[in-house]
């Protein structure tokens, strides 16, 4: 099934239903609804519970890459799994493979943001034949919760304890909070306030950011934090087994994926590059052109290697 999205910012998006291996129906999407993009295809492993609107540069029809992605289980029109616990990184990897198979993709450059970085590194280790390069944005290859609150420079164990316990508390309160969050008015004024909070900095496209926040808040809070806590069980990926080109793009003031932890991961992969931008966890929304240029550079490098 294929349908175009309803709101104006989504005019360049098409959705399709895809079945994952365990039978969970996923809402997959592409930025190429009329199949006219001639550039290479990339697989996007998005941030947990986030939507296409979080990637303004990729919604430009002239962005130079065809993007294939999906909405996580229980979010954005995707079904919840039959087993509530089946929403960890292992399941995200299986969902990624199912989406790739649906779109006929044998091997691609994979882009990850936030928990999507965990997903893509695990995909590269478990199925190296399907991955040609990795582009990590504001995320680490495993044990994400221990890298949160990075600018505070807490020890990893302390950061993990604080963020996991806070997530548990919010999950318990989720059913009471959700009726409020799903009805919050989100517009450009809201984004102006949010982007001066320190959690997020001013963004390039407030309209798309408002759409991204509104879509994010449509997920029940208790389910979102259930997913987050399940993914928190994902341990660090053995980076010695990663043998494809890697680029890490960090936000200097990221509270959800510490920049210094991303830099350390890049140092452990031969030939990997690390770029730090003056941004937060939402660096691809704050600096879309710079992040997109780095992605195109990587895609071009991989394409040149194939020709050679």
C-alpha positions in Angstrom: 0.0 0.0 0.0 1.3 3.5 -0.8 -0.2 6.9 0.0 1.1 10.4 0.1 1.2 12.3 3.4 -1.4 14.9 4.2 0.4 18.0 5.5 2.3 20.4 3.3 5.8 19.7 4.7 5.3 16.0 3.9 4.5 16.6 0.2 7.7 14.8 -0.8 7.1 11.7 1.3 5.4 8.5 0.4 4.5 5.8 2.9 4.3 2.0 2.4 3.3 -0.8 4.7 6.1 -3.4 5.3 5.9 -6.6 7.4 8.9 -7.3 9.6 10.0 -10.9 10.1 7.9 -11.3 13.3 4.8 -10.1 11.5 4.8 -6.5 12.9 3.4 -4.1 10.3 5.7 -1.1 9.8 5.0 2.2 8.3 8.0 2.7 5.9 8.6 5.8 4.0 10.7 7.3 1.2 11.5 10.8 0.0 11.0 9.7 -3.6 7.2 9.2 -3.9 7.3 9.3 -7.7 10.5 7.3 -8.1 12.3 10.1 -9.9 15.5 10.5 -7.9 18.5 9.2 -9.8 21.0 9.5 -7.0 22.1 6.7 -4.7 19.8 5.3 -2.0 20.6 5.6 1.7 18.8 3.8 4.6 17.9 6.1 7.5 17.8 4.5 11.0 15.9 7.4 12.6 15.8 8.6 16.2 13.5 6.7 18.4 9.9 7.7 17.7 10.8 10.4 15.3 9.6 11.2 11.8 10.9 12.4 8.4 10.3 16.0 9.5 13.5 15.8 11.6 15.5 15.8 8.4 14.8 19.0 6.5 17.6 18.5 4.0 16.4 15.1 3.0 12.9 16.4 2.2 14.3 18.6 -0.6 13.5 16.8 -4.0 17.0 18.0 -5.1 18.8 16.6 -2.1 20.8 14.1 -4.3 19.9 10.9 -2.4 16.9 8.6 -2.3 16.0 8.0 1.3 14.3 4.8 2.6 13.3 4.6 6.3 10.5 3.5 8.6 8.6 4.6 11.7 9.4 2.6 14.8 7.1 0.0 16.3 4.0 1.7 17.9 4.8 5.1 16.5 3.8 7.0 13.3 1.3 4.4 12.1 3.5 1.4 12.7 1.9 -1.4 14.8 3.1 -2.3 18.3 4.6 -5.8 18.4 2.6 -8.7 19.8 5.3 -9.1 22.5 5.7 -5.7 24.3 9.4 -6.4 24.8 10.1 -6.9 21.1 11.1 -3.3 20.5 14.8 -3.4 21.3 17.8 -2.8 19.0 17.8 -6.4 17.8 14.2 -5.9 16.5 15.2 -2.5 15.0 17.9 -4.3 13.0 15.4 -6.9 11.8 13.0 -4.0 10.8 15.8 -2.3 8.9 16.5 -5.5 7.0 12.8 -6.0 6.2 12.6 -2.4 4.9 15.7 -2.9 2.8 14.3 -6.2 1.3 10.9 -4.5 0.6 12.7 -1.7 -1.4 15.1 -4.2 -3.1 18.2 -2.8 -1.5 21.1 -5.2 -1.3 23.8 -3.0 0.2 23.6 0.7 1.1 25.1 3.6 3.0 23.3 3.7 6.3 22.5 6.9 8.2 21.7 6.9 11.9 20.5 9.5 14.3 20.4 9.0 18.1 19.2 5.4 18.8 19.5 4.8 15.1 23.2 4.9 15.5 23.0 1.9 17.8 20.8 0.2 15.2 23.1 0.8 12.2 26.3 -0.3 14.0 24.6 -3.5 15.1 23.3 -4.0 11.5 26.9 -3.5 10.2 28.3 -6.1 12.7 25.5 -8.7 12.2 25.1 -8.2 8.5 28.2 -6.6 7.0 27.3 -7.6 3.5 24.3 -5.2 3.6 26.2 -2.1 4.7 28.7 0.0 2.5 29.3 2.9 4.9 28.0 4.4 8.2 27.0 8.0 8.8 26.4 8.6 12.5 24.6 11.7 13.7 24.3 12.5 17.4 24.5 8.9 18.6 26.9 6.3 19.9 27.3 2.6 19.0 25.7 1.1 22.0 25.2 1.8 25.8 23.5 5.1 24.9 22.2 6.0 28.3 25.7 6.0 29.9 26.7 8.8 27.4 23.8 11.0 28.1 24.2 14.3 30.0 27.6 14.5 28.3 28.2 18.3 28.9 27.9 17.6 32.6 30.8 15.1 32.4 29.3 12.6 34.8 31.0 9.2 35.0 29.3 6.7 32.7 27.8 4.7 35.5 26.3 7.8 37.1 24.9 9.1 33.8 23.3 5.7 33.1 21.8 5.5 36.6 20.3 9.0 36.4 18.8 8.7 32.9 17.5 5.1 33.3 15.8 5.9 36.6 14.3 9.1 35.2 13.0 7.2 32.2 11.4 4.7 34.5 9.7 7.4 36.4 8.3 9.1 33.3 7.1 5.7 31.9 5.1 5.1 35.1 3.6 8.6 34.8 3.1 8.2 31.1 -0.6 7.4 31.0 -1.4 10.5 33.0 1.0 12.7 30.9 -0.1 11.5 27.5 -3.5 13.3 27.4 -1.6 16.5 27.9 1.3 16.0 25.5 -0.9 14.9 22.7 -3.0 18.0 22.9 -0.2 20.5 23.3 -0.4 23.3 20.6 2.9 23.2 18.7 3.7 25.9 16.3 6.6 28.2 15.3 6.3 30.1 18.6 6.7 26.9 20.5 9.8 26.1 18.5 11.2 29.6 19.2 10.9 28.9 22.9 12.3 25.4 22.6 15.2 26.5 20.5 16.4 29.0 23.1 16.1 26.5 25.9 19.6 25.0 25.6 18.2 21.6 24.9 17.8 22.7 21.3 19.3 25.6 19.5 17.7 27.7 16.7 16.7 25.6 13.8 16.9 26.2 10.1 13.2 25.4 9.4 10.8 26.2 12.3 7.8 24.9 10.3 9.3 21.4 9.8 10.6 21.3 13.3 7.1 22.1 14.6 5.8 19.2 12.5 8.5 16.9 13.9 7.7 17.8 17.5 4.0 17.5 17.0 4.4 14.0 15.4 6.8 13.0 18.2 4.2 14.0 20.8 1.6 11.8 19.2 3.2 8.7 20.6 1.9 7.7 24.1 4.6 8.7 26.7 4.4 5.3 28.5 5.1 3.4 25.2 7.9 5.7 24.2 9.7 5.3 27.4 9.1 1.6 27.4 10.9 1.5 24.0 13.6 3.7 25.3 14.3 1.5 28.3 14.2 -1.6 26.1 16.8 -0.1 23.8 18.9 1.0 26.9 19.8 -2.7 27.3 21.8 -2.6 24.1 25.5 -2.8 25.0 28.4 -1.4 23.2 29.1 -2.8 19.7 32.5 -4.4 19.1 33.9 -1.7 16.8 36.9 -3.9 15.8 34.3 -5.7 13.6 33.3 -2.6 11.7 35.2 -2.5 8.4 33.4 0.1 6.3 33.9 3.9 6.0 32.4 5.8 9.0 31.6 9.4 9.7 30.6 10.7 13.1 28.8 14.1 13.3 28.3 15.3 16.9 26.6 18.3 18.5 29.0 20.0 20.9 26.3 20.6 23.5 24.3 17.4 23.0 22.7 16.2 26.3 21.5 12.9 24.8 24.6 11.5 23.1 27.8 12.9 24.5 30.2 14.4 21.8 33.3 13.1 23.6 31.9 9.6 23.5 31.3 9.9 19.8 34.9 11.1 19.3 36.2 8.1 21.3 34.2 5.7 19.1 35.5 7.4 15.9 39.1 7.0 17.3 38.6 3.2 17.6 37.6 2.7 14.0 40.5 2.9 11.5 39.9 5.7 8.9 36.7 7.0 10.6 36.2 10.7 10.7 34.7 12.9 13.4 33.1 16.3 12.9 31.8 18.4 15.8 29.3 21.2 15.0 28.1 23.9 17.4 24.8 22.2 18.0 22.8 19.9 20.2 21.1 16.5 19.8 19.2 18.0 16.9 22.2 19.1 14.9 20.7 17.9 11.6 17.9 20.4 12.2 20.1 23.2 13.4 22.8 22.8 10.7 21.0 20.8 7.9 23.2 22.0 5.1 26.5 21.2 6.8 25.3 17.7 7.9 23.9 17.0 4.4 27.2 18.1 2.7 29.1 15.6 4.9 26.6 12.9 4.0 27.0 13.6 0.3 30.8 13.6 0.6 30.6 10.1 2.2 28.1 8.8 -0.4 30.3 10.1 -3.2 33.4 8.5 -1.7 31.7 5.2 -1.5 30.4 5.5 -5.1 33.9 6.4 -6.3 35.3 3.3 -4.6 32.8 1.1 -6.3 33.7 2.5 -9.7 37.4 2.1 -9.0 
